[in-house]
């Protein structure tokens, strides 16, 4: 286990009708910039709950934060927030809204352009941020990360911002989500865990914790993608997705994140949802890096998928990949760029970008531009 420093200051307020407690945590003196997505919160009752709880506050609403939030939208929100003299930000929505609001909260404290902050990779000052989570998936409600797109350049990059002060999580909001939204949320959370876990044998305690979260996601997935979702399952889904990326599973371990960085490029150049870009890349990355990841894949096969009838480590590793592909496909998601009919030029552009940047990814930067090219080519050519 490597040396580490860990601190997560976010308070979670969890459960039915928890939004009614917003006014217990946001000081009434604050000038609140409230940011929303496309408007689904109006139809599912979330907006009315937020508005009622903030009655008496000085509030300005900003609408229109899109999936895979763009810096162009962030700039517009920052302009309105500065004109309003916002003193804090409240994000109401899924991971995209929360991610955008992290950058908004930072950009409101400086004259720097939001894209300049994003490309610097870290925000050093930011206004207090509160969140009301409506779509579990990214863990953004309890971490400091955000991923921002630039429509003008066709790029997408991560940035480390501030943690939310308080995040409000009502599982009943999950009940109105579409089946595909839930499926993508499960896949996103699952890959978040795998990116921290499936590298090489490291920490026993972190491995066991990660394996428990993976098994929980496998267990609840069939219920989550049913047409009707019950409150208890929604609660498990919401909290599990948070734990998948709130830092608890990454203490003292070397993570991967290569799949995410490649997936971000696909999202930046296409309209494919983030979670599906991950399921289209991950199995192919494992095949390309099979020699390096074989031992951990075999462990994953035994401990998570309970495969005990295969003794050969390589065959066991391959079976683990097969089971993961089936899991993604059972969620209704594509497992290759070929299956999704992604324009070959998209893959060519991504490959060229990684060569130009001379970027190596993964644990120990083992995934060189040459290996990244091999991963993309395999995803372009192999359909499970």
N, C-alpha and C positions, 0 to 999 in steps of 0.2 A: 504494500500500500504506500503510495507516495504521500509526501507532506501536503497538508491542505489547510486552508482557513475557510470556515463556513459560517455564514450569517444570513438568515432569512427573516426579515422584520415584518413581513405581511401578516396581518391578522385576518383570519377567515371567520366570517359570520355565515353559518350554514343552516339551511332548513327552510321549510315552507313559510312564506310570508316574511322572510328575513329582511326584505327591502324596506319594510316599515321601520326598521331600525337605522336607516341612513342618517336620520337627524340626531341620533345619539352619538354619532362618530364624526360627522362633518360639522365643524363649528358654524353657528348661524351667521357669524360675521363674514364668512367667506363669500366671495363673488365666484360662483360656480359655472364653469364652462362645461356643459353637458353635451357629450358627443354620441351620435347614434349612427347606425348603418343605413340600410335601405328602407326601413319603415315597417318591418314585420312586428316590431315591438308595439306598434299601434293596434294591431289586430289581436295580439295574444295577451293584452292586458298589462304588459310590463311598463309601458310608457305611463299609463294612468297611475300605476303604483308609485313610480318614481316621482311623478309630478305632484301627487298628493302628499308624499313624504317631505318634499322640498317646499311645500307651501310656506310662504313667508321668507324664503331665501331670495337673494338676488341672483337670477339665473339667466344665462344665455344659451340657447340651443343651437347646435351645429349638426346638420344632417348630411348623409351621403357618403360616409366612409365605406368604400367598396371592399369586396373580398380581395385579398392580396393588396393591402392598402398602398396607395401611391403617394409619392412625395408631393405631387401636384395638389392632391386633396389635403395633405397635411399643411402645406403652405397656406391654403385658403382658410383652414381652421385656425392656424396661428395668427393670421391677419385679423380675423374676427375676434379671437381671444385677446389680442393686444388692444384692439379698439375698445373692447369691453372692460379692459383692465382686470382680467381674470386672476384670481389668487389661488385657485385649485382647479383640477380637471376631474370630471366624473365620466368614465367610459361605460356605456350601456350597450352590450352586444356580445359577439363572439370574439375569437382570438384576433381577428383582423382589426376590429374596433379598438380592442385593448392595446394591440401593438402600435397602432397609429397614435393613440393617446399618450403612450410613453414618450414618443418623439415630440408630440405636441407640447407635453408638459415641460420637456427640456428646452424646446425652441422658444417657448414663451419667456425664458429667462435670459435670452441672448439675442444679439443682432445677426448671428451666424445663420446662413441658409440651412434648412433642415437636411438637404442632401449633403452639405458639407459636414454636418454632424454625423450623418449616417456613414459616410465614407471614412470618417475619423475612427469609427468603430466603437466609440464610447461617449456617453454624455456625463459631464461632471456636475452640472447643476440642473435642477428641475423643480417644478411646482409639485405640491402634494397631489397624488393621483389616487382616486378611489374607483372601484370597478363593480359593475353588476353584470355577472356572467350569464349569458343566455344559451351559449353553444359550447359544451365541453369538448376540448380537443387539444389545444395548444399548451395548456398550463400557464398561459400568459398572466392569469389572475394571481399567480404566486411565484413569478420569476421576474428577472430584470431584463429579459431579452425581447427584442422586437425585430421583425424582418420587413423591410420597406422596399417597394418597387419604384422604378423611375420609368414612366411611360415613354418619355422622350428618348432615352438611351436604350430601353429594352433590358435594363439591368435590375437585379434584386440582391440586396445585401443585408446581413444582420448587423444590429447595433445593440450595445449594452447600455441600458438606461437605468432609471430608478425602479425600485420595487413599489408596487401599490402599497398604500398605507393600510387600507382595509379593502377586502374583496367580499362581496355579498353573493352567495351561491344558493339559489332556490332550485332544487331538483325538479319542481313542478314545471319550470320553464322548458325542460326537455320534452315534456309530453306533447308539445305542439310541433316539435321538429319533424321534418320529413325523414323517411327511412334512409335515404341516401346521405343526408346530413349526419345521422347517427353513425352510419357505416364508416363514413370518412373520419368522424371523430374517433371511433375505435381504432381505425388503422393508424391515424396520426399518433395517438397515444402509444400504440403498440411499437411503432418504429422509434418513437422517442426513447422508450426503454431499451430497445435493441441497440440503438446507437451508443448507449452508455455501457451496455452489458457485453455485446458480442464482439469482443476484440481478441483477447487472450486471457488465460486464467490470471486473475489479479487478487481481489479481496474476497474472502469467503463470505463475510457479512453482506457486502454490497451485492455479490452474486445471488445470495439467497433472497435478499429483499427484491431484487429485480425479477427473479424467477417467480416470486409470489405475485407480483403485479402482472406479469405476463400471463400467468395461469388464471388470474382473476379476469383479465380482459377476454381470454378465450372462453371462460365460463359464461360471462354475461353477454357476449356478442350475439348469440342466437336470439336472446330476448330483446336486445337493443334494436335489432333490425326487423323485428316483427311490426306489423301495422300498429298494434296497440302496445304501449309501453307503460308498465306500472310504476308507481312512485318509488317503491323500494329499489327496483332495478335502476331507475333513473338516478337515485341517490348514489348507488355503487358506481355507476358510470361516471357521474360528475366528479366524485372524489378521487376515483382511480385515475382519471385523466389529469387531475391536478398533481397527484403524487408522481405521475410519470415524468414530470419535468419541473419540479420545484426545488431541485438540487439535492433531495434526500438520497437519490440513487447514485449520485455522481461523486460522493465524497471519497477522495483518495484514489480514484481510478483514472485511467487514461481513456477518454472516449474516442469515438470514431467520427461521426457527423459527415462523412463523405457523401452518403446518400442524400442528406439534406442539401448540401452545397450543389450537387448536381441537379437535384430536383428543383431548387430555386431557379436555376437557369432555364429549365423547361417551362416553369410557370411564368417567368419573365417574358418568354417568347411565344407563349400560347395561352389559351384560355382554360387549360386543364387545371383542375383544383389541386391544391398543394398535396393533400393526402395521397391522391392517385399518382402524382409524380413520384412519390416515395415507393409505392408498391410496384411501379414500373421499373425502378432502378435497383432496389435492394437485393432481390434474388440474383440478379446478374452480377452485381458487385461481389456477392458471396462466391459465385462460381469462379470469377476471375481471381479472387484472393483466397481460393480454397486451401492452398498449401499453408498460408499464414493463419487462417481462421479455423482450420480443421479441428483442432483440439477443443476450442470453445463451442463450435457447432455441434460436436459430438456430445459435449456436456449439456448443451441446450436440448438436444434430442432426448437424452435420458431423463433430465430433470423436469423439463417443461412438457414435452410431448409423450413422456413415459414409454419410449421405444426401448424395449429390453431384449428383443429377439435378434438383434444385430450386434455382433461383437467387433467386426472390422471397423476401425475408426473412420476411415474414409467413406465407406458405405453408410455409416451412421450419420456422418456430416451431410452427405447428399440427401439422405432421407429427411433430415431436418429442413433442408431447403424445400423439398417437395411438400412437406406438411405446412410450411409457412406460405408457400404459393397457394395451396388449397384454402388456407385460412383467408387469405386476401380475396380469392375468387368467390368464396362463400359469402363474403361481404358485398359481392357484386362489383369489385374493382378490377381494373386491368392490371396485368403483371408484365407488360412489355410495351415499348413504344410502338412496335409493330402492330400489336393488337389494337392500340388506340389510334392507329393510322396517322401517327405524327409525321409531318413532312420531313423527309430525310435532310433537308437543308437546315432544319432546326438543330439536329444532331451535329451537323457539320459546323454550324456557328458556335455551338457550345464547346466542341472540341478545340476549335480555333482560339476561343477565349482563354481556355485553360493553358494552352501552349503559349499564348502571348503573355499571360500573367506569370507563366512558369510556376503554376500553383500545384502543390502536392497536398493531398488530403489524407484523412484517416489517422489512426493511432500511429504516432511516430512518423507521420507524413509518408507512409508506405505507398500511398496511392498516387503515383506520379502522373504527369500528363499522358504518358503512354498507356498506363493502366486505366486511366479515366476514359481514354479513347476506346480501349478494349471493352469496357463496361457499356458504353453507349452503343458501340457497334453490335454487341451481343443483344442488347435490348431492342435494337432496330431490326435484328435478323431472326431472333428466336421467339417463338410464340408457344407458351406452355399449353 
